Amino acid sequence: MSKQLHVRIDDAVYEALSGCNKDQNISMQDLVSSAIMQYINTQNKETTPVNSDFTFIDLFAGIGGMRIAYESVGGHCVYSNEWNKYSQQTYFANFGEQPDGDITKVNEKDIPEHDILVAGFPCQPFSIAGVSKKQSMGRATGFEDKTQGTLFFDVCRILKAKRPKAFMLENVKNLCSHDRGRTFKVIRESLNELDYEVFYQVIDGQSFVPQHRERIIIVGFDRKRYGKDIHFSFDIKKSNHKPVMKDILELEVDPKYTLSDKLWTYLQGYAAKHKAAGNGFGYGIADPNGISRTLSARYYKDGSEILIEQEGRNPRRLTPRECARLQGFPDTFKITVSDTQAYKQFGNSVVVPLMTNVAQLICSKISELDTITAHSTIIKAKRIEPVGINRNKEMHNTGKKIKAVV
């Protein structure tokens, strides 16, 4: 819901805003709204006390699912970035902070120092033609050559500039097989070249929410800081209670979420057509005592992948609040955008309790590595260095002969 605010500004200010408006190709309303939120961001950062166990940045932040996870285990977010204006609105409504916009235009040196980089980066194809040519000529290549032009490059340049203790990246399961596996190969090689020890695993979120949702989690630790002897495993602690669909359903639902006769007829015909052709395309009725299919960003179109059966009526789609619950968001999370935008946002988001579990594992490993590193530093400081090479070798010190002790 939006409210109108009439603001009177000087001619010079209006002309300056008009110039920015044309340069950035955004409406005057969005430009002014963004400027106001940036001002509030500055005020909040100046007045908010920092009392946390670690700091992190939230890249490709969406609506803040990762932020909820990392804050819940003691983290303090010092920077966020998300280009979609509707996601920015939801993020601001829940965290009082509007993320930066286009990450490709952000100078990595301006990003605050942080302990953990968190990013749910988009998957894009990598062009390897130039890389292959260089390799055939025996010339070295780095992540700049391999990833330039993709948003993953922005993750790499920030890692290189800031060298956080660790990072966590999240993406769709198909990242592993994307572009015949070449995309994931480039990602692993690039992170390795940046001197991070990398671990990854595909994890299904259904242990935490009643949804089949497989995602790849990539975790890395700084070898320059901790050395190469780093071990990490995804020891996910599953809940004793396996959640089912009826756990997330609202008791009273607006009739507008019930499918129209026209849409329901179409979906049934579409499913029958593909069944006859021998494939499984079609709608999905969720078992109230089971789990649902994967919630996607296209859910706003017809809701066909996750429908709820209703006695005596056509099935209905999930409400935005039910979608939030399906991703593990708390009921206190504010939904301030249209249903269409909300469906897109939750479909693109993460399973919050799963991310929380992984965040805890990363924090525990960092604490362990910091302790080992600190202990090693103390031992080195106390170690007595030899003052000679051979026992009984004579050395001069302030004009006197002494015997070196090894």
CORKA-V152510 format. One record per backbone hydrogen bond with DSSP energy under -0.5 kcal/mol. NH is the residue of the N-H (numbers start at 1). CO is the residue of the C=O. E is the energy in kcal/mol with one decimal. If there is no record, write none. Layout:
# CORKA-V152510
NH|CO|E + NH|CO|E
This chain:
# CORKA-V152510
7|5|-0.6 + 9|7|-0.5 + 14|10|-2.2 + 15|11|-2.6 + 16|12|-2.0 + 17|13|-2.5 + 18|14|-2.4 + 19|15|-1.9 + 20|16|-2.0 + 21|17|-2.6 + 22|18|-1.9 + 23|19|-2.3 + 24|20|-2.7 + 25|21|-0.8 + 26|21|-1.3 + 31|27|-2.2 + 32|28|-2.6 + 33|29|-2.5 + 34|30|-2.5 + 35|31|-2.1 + 36|32|-2.3 + 37|33|-2.2 + 38|34|-2.3 + 39|35|-1.8 + 40|36|-2.1 + 41|37|-2.4 + 42|38|-2.1 + 43|39|-2.2 + 44|40|-2.7 + 45|41|-2.3 + 46|42|-1.5 + 47|43|-1.4 + 48|44|-2.1 + 49|47|-0.6 + 51|49|-0.8 + 53|74|-2.6 + 54|74|-1.0 + 56|76|-1.9 + 57|116|-1.8 + 58|79|-2.7 + 59|57|-0.6 + 59|118|-3.0 + 60|81|-0.5 + 61|81|-2.6 + 64|61|-2.4 + 68|64|-2.3 + 69|65|-1.7 + 70|66|-2.6 + 71|67|-2.6 + 72|68|-1.8 + 73|69|-0.5 + 73|70|-0.5 + 74|71|-1.7 + 75|70|-2.3 + 76|54|-1.9 + 78|56|-2.4 + 79|56|-0.7 + 81|58|-2.3 + 82|100|-2.8 + 88|84|-2.2 + 89|85|-1.7 + 90|86|-1.9 + 91|87|-2.7 + 92|88|-2.7 + 93|89|-2.3 + 94|90|-1.4 + 95|91|-2.4 + 96|92|-2.3 + 99|97|-0.6 + 100|80|-2.4 + 105|102|-1.4 + 106|103|-1.4 + 108|106|-0.5 + 110|107|-1.9 + 111|108|-1.0 + 115|55|-1.1 + 116|55|-1.6 + 117|166|-2.0 + 118|57|-1.9 + 118|116|-0.5 + 119|168|-2.2 + 120|59|-1.3 + 121|119|-0.6 + 124|122|-0.6 + 128|126|-0.6 + 132|128|-2.8 + 133|129|-2.0 + 134|130|-2.2 + 135|131|-2.6 + 136|132|-2.2 + 137|133|-1.1 + 138|135|-1.5 + 139|134|-2.8 + 145|142|-0.7 + 146|142|-1.9 + 147|143|-2.8 + 148|144|-1.2 + 150|147|-2.1 + 153|147|-0.6 + 153|150|-0.9 + 154|150|-0.5 + 154|151|-0.5 + 155|151|-1.0 + 156|152|-2.1 + 157|153|-2.6 + 158|154|-1.5 + 159|155|-2.3 + 160|156|-2.6 + 161|157|-1.9 + 162|158|-2.6 + 163|159|-2.2 + 165|115|-0.7 + 166|115|-2.0 + 167|220|-1.9 + 168|117|-2.6 + 169|218|-3.1 + 170|119|-2.0 + 171|216|-1.9 + 173|214|-1.0 + 175|172|-1.9 + 176|173|-1.6 + 177|174|-0.7 + 178|174|-1.3 + 180|177|-1.2 + 181|178|-0.8 + 182|179|-1.7 + 183|178|-1.3 + 185|181|-1.6 + 186|182|-2.3 + 187|183|-2.1 + 188|184|-2.5 + 189|185|-2.4 + 190|186|-2.6 + 191|187|-2.2 + 192|188|-2.0 + 193|189|-2.3 + 194|190|-1.3 + 195|192|-1.7 + 196|191|-1.5 + 197|221|-2.9 + 198|196|-0.6 + 199|219|-3.1 + 201|217|-1.8 + 203|201|-0.5 + 203|215|-2.9 + 205|213|-2.3 + 207|204|-0.8 + 208|205|-2.3 + 209|205|-1.9 + 211|209|-2.2 + 212|292|-2.3 + 213|211|-1.0 + 215|203|-2.2 + 216|171|-2.1 + 217|201|-2.6 + 218|169|-2.9 + 219|199|-3.4 + 220|167|-1.9 + 221|197|-1.7 + 222|165|-2.3 + 223|195|-2.2 + 224|195|-0.7 + 226|222|-2.4 + 227|223|-2.3 + 230|228|-2.2 + 235|233|-1.8 + 236|234|-2.1 + 238|236|-0.8 + 239|207|-0.7 + 242|240|-0.7 + 243|241|-0.7 + 245|287|-0.6 + 245|290|-2.2 + 246|288|-2.6 + 247|244|-1.8 + 248|245|-1.8 + 249|245|-0.6 + 257|254|-2.0 + 258|255|-2.0 + 259|315|-2.7 + 264|260|-2.7 + 265|261|-2.4 + 266|262|-2.0 + 267|263|-2.6 + 268|264|-2.0 + 269|265|-2.2 + 270|266|-2.7 + 271|267|-2.3 + 272|268|-2.2 + 273|269|-2.2 + 274|270|-1.9 + 275|271|-2.1 + 276|272|-2.1 + 277|273|-1.0 + 278|275|-1.1 + 279|274|-2.5 + 284|304|-3.0 + 286|284|-0.6 + 286|307|-2.9 + 287|291|-0.6 + 290|287|-2.3 + 292|210|-2.1 + 299|296|-1.5 + 300|297|-0.6 + 301|298|-2.2 + 302|298|-0.6 + 303|299|-1.0 + 306|303|-1.1 + 307|284|-2.9 + 308|316|-3.0 + 309|307|-0.5 + 310|313|-0.5 + 313|310|-1.5 + 316|308|-2.3 + 317|257|-2.6 + 318|306|-0.6 + 323|319|-2.1 + 324|320|-2.2 + 325|321|-2.2 + 326|322|-2.2 + 327|323|-1.0 + 327|324|-0.7 + 328|325|-1.4 + 329|324|-2.6 + 333|330|-1.9 + 336|334|-0.7 + 342|338|-2.7 + 343|339|-2.8 + 344|340|-1.8 + 345|341|-2.6 + 346|342|-2.7 + 347|343|-2.0 + 348|344|-1.4 + 349|346|-0.6 + 352|327|-2.5 + 352|350|-1.1 + 354|351|-0.6 + 355|351|-2.2 + 356|352|-2.3 + 357|353|-1.8 + 358|354|-2.2 + 359|355|-2.7 + 360|356|-2.0 + 361|357|-1.7 + 362|358|-2.4 + 363|359|-2.5 + 364|360|-2.3 + 365|361|-2.1 + 366|362|-2.5 + 367|363|-2.3 + 368|364|-2.1 + 369|365|-2.9 + 370|366|-2.9 + 371|367|-2.0 + 372|368|-2.2 + 373|369|-2.6 + 374|370|-2.6 + 375|371|-2.4 + 376|372|-2.3 + 377|373|-2.0 + 378|374|-2.0 + 379|375|-2.1 + 380|376|-2.1 + 381|377|-2.1 + 382|378|-1.7 + 383|379|-1.1 + 385|383|-0.7 + 387|405|-0.9 + 392|404|-0.9 + 393|390|-1.8 + 395|402|-2.2 + 397|400|-2.2 + 400|397|-2.1 + 402|395|-2.1 + 404|393|-2.0 + 404|402|-0.5 + 406|404|-0.6
